Amino acid sequence: MTPGARVAAAIAVLDQIQGGAAAEQALTAWARGSRFAGSKDRAAVRDHVFDVLRAKRSLGDGTGRDLMQRLAQREGWIIEDLFSGDGHAPDPLTPQEIDALAAPLALSDAARCDLPDWLWPLWQDSLGDRAETVAKVQQGRADVFLRVNMRRGSVAEAVNTLAKDDVSVVAHPTVAGCLRVVANPRRVKTSAAYLSGLVELQDAASQEAVRRVAVPDGARVLDYCAGGGGKALGFADLYQAKVFAHDIAPQRMRDLPARAARAGVTITTLASDGLGALPKFDVVFCDAPCTGSGTWRRAPDAKWRLMSKDLAAVMQSQGEVLACAAPLVAQGGQLVYATCSILADENTETVKTFCNAYPEWHIVEENQRLPDADGDGFYTCTLHRR
Ligand SMILES: C[S@@+](CC[C@H](N)C(=O)[O-])C[C@H]1O[C@@H](n2cnc3c(N)ncnc32)[C@H](O)[C@@H]1O
């Protein structure tokens, strides 16, 4: 596909999304109907779509065609070359479009920061004088990070094995065993290092969250909201612990046995029924359902789809998770609450509400990481029983 044809494809996908389709579904539907598109074309179209979605409001929030014109302008691309009308490229700009593009957009603070109006005050309450900076970080792309699985080899072995597949990495500045992919991130999943379990895809912030937990040798660790099992795999790799995984939706853990086998670790999945009758756990890690506001660079349509009623529902789930997980913690054990959100309502406020309802629990350590060049936003709070 020519660069113009890729822009035309992105316009079609963006129109679907602006019409209410989810981004991943719209991209998948386009790819299915475009068998002529190679992997580089699909990647380029996806990048265009996601670059627009991260900054949809500050680009003027119009049709797919309007948005791609504004993106091209922002990126300094030669618009006439892309909107040429040649082959499968979009039609040339009309005189009205040329005038519209020349006029600066009148943007509210929320639009400039690419957030929905209803969320902007909550965002400011949560982030104070960093509200704008953090919002603007989320307008850009996030790097891909890998966790070296120490059970399979060393960091040096991982770096060398990845290099053989042309995947270049550098060490994360603060998180041990974490590598930033600096070339060919799309080759990771087919690389020998990944297929042999030497590296796992995981954001630096999630890796740091697992490393923050002090897990004694022989401890029983429960990843209570395991989902795909990223945190459980991290615990099993890093600590001499017996690791268990649970999720209210057990089908989300379906790939975990294969992932654990690839990593060379043992993780026991547990059903909700009978969980309370099992011996208690020394660590119960609750990677609670959340808005994902710390990861919106990776899933940018989530911030546009989120409604205030969704935030209320997610906060209710978070309270339920803590209330159900707390009794599973052994005497002297730790309850760790975590989210990949940066909204105080889902973090400090949820924990405060829990501690008010269950005063036997108190906060021992709290950490809020904000999204930046070195990873996503992530919150952890360790609670002990009095
Ligand atoms: C943020 S995701 C977990 C991500 C996962 N830990 C990982 O690292 O890939 C939250 C998970 O919590 C689960 N969940 C939601 N409500 C729950 C509940 N009441 N009890 C247990 N799990 C719950 C969801 O099914 C979802 O898989």
Ligand as a Chemical Component Dictionary entry (heavy atoms), coordinates in Angstrom:
data_LIG
# 
_chem_comp.id                   LIG 
_chem_comp.type                 NON-POLYMER 
_chem_comp.pdbx_formal_charge   0 
_chem_comp.three_letter_code    LIG 
# 
loop_
_chem_comp_atom.comp_id 
_chem_comp_atom.atom_id 
_chem_comp_atom.alt_atom_id 
_chem_comp_atom.type_symbol 
_chem_comp_atom.charge 
_chem_comp_atom.model_Cartn_x 
_chem_comp_atom.model_Cartn_y 
_chem_comp_atom.model_Cartn_z 
_chem_comp_atom.pdbx_ordinal 
LIG C1  C1  C 0  -6.777  -5.321  35.810 1  
LIG S1  S1  S 1  -7.413  -6.852  35.344 2  
LIG C2  C2  C 0  -6.166  -7.960  35.873 3  
LIG C3  C3  C 0  -4.930  -7.967  35.031 4  
LIG C4  C4  C 0  -3.974  -9.089  35.362 5  
LIG N1  N1  N 0  -3.667  -9.118  36.784 6  
LIG C5  C5  C 0  -2.691  -9.046  34.564 7  
LIG O1  O1  O 0  -1.624  -8.696  35.092 8  
LIG O2  O2  O -1 -2.752  -9.370  33.376 9  
LIG C6  C6  C 0  -8.683  -7.094  36.534 10 
LIG C7  C7  C 0  -9.251  -8.495  36.610 11 
LIG O3  O3  O 0  -10.093 -8.528  37.760 12 
LIG C8  C8  C 0  -11.111 -9.458  37.516 13 
LIG N2  N2  N 0  -12.182 -9.205  38.510 14 
LIG C9  C9  C 0  -13.166 -8.284  38.476 15 
LIG N3  N3  N 0  -13.929 -8.360  39.582 16 
LIG C10 C10 C 0  -13.415 -9.346  40.342 17 
LIG C11 C11 C 0  -13.765 -9.923  41.596 18 
LIG N4  N4  N 0  -14.814 -9.467  42.296 19 
LIG N5  N5  N 0  -13.018 -10.934 42.065 20 
LIG C12 C12 C 0  -11.946 -11.387 41.353 21 
LIG N6  N6  N 0  -11.569 -10.907 40.154 22 
LIG C13 C13 C 0  -12.281 -9.893  39.656 23 
LIG C14 C14 C 0  -11.479 -9.230  36.082 24 
LIG O4  O4  O 0  -12.118 -10.376 35.534 25 
LIG C15 C15 C 0  -10.116 -8.926  35.447 26 
LIG O5  O5  O 0  -9.565  -10.059 34.845 27 
# 
loop_
_chem_comp_bond.comp_id 
_chem_comp_bond.atom_id_1 
_chem_comp_bond.atom_id_2 
_chem_comp_bond.value_order 
_chem_comp_bond.pdbx_ordinal 
LIG C1  S1  SING 1  
LIG S1  C2  SING 2  
LIG S1  C6  SING 3  
LIG C2  C3  SING 4  
LIG C3  C4  SING 5  
LIG C4  N1  SING 6  
LIG C4  C5  SING 7  
LIG C5  O1  DOUB 8  
LIG C5  O2  SING 9  
LIG C6  C7  SING 10 
LIG C7  O3  SING 11 
LIG C7  C15 SING 12 
LIG O3  C8  SING 13 
LIG C8  N2  SING 14 
LIG C8  C14 SING 15 
LIG N2  C9  SING 16 
LIG N2  C13 SING 17 
LIG C9  N3  DOUB 18 
LIG N3  C10 SING 19 
LIG C10 C11 SING 20 
LIG C10 C13 DOUB 21 
LIG C11 N4  SING 22 
LIG C11 N5  DOUB 23 
LIG N5  C12 SING 24 
LIG C12 N6  DOUB 25 
LIG N6  C13 SING 26 
LIG C14 O4  SING 27 
LIG C14 C15 SING 28 
LIG C15 O5  SING 29 
# 
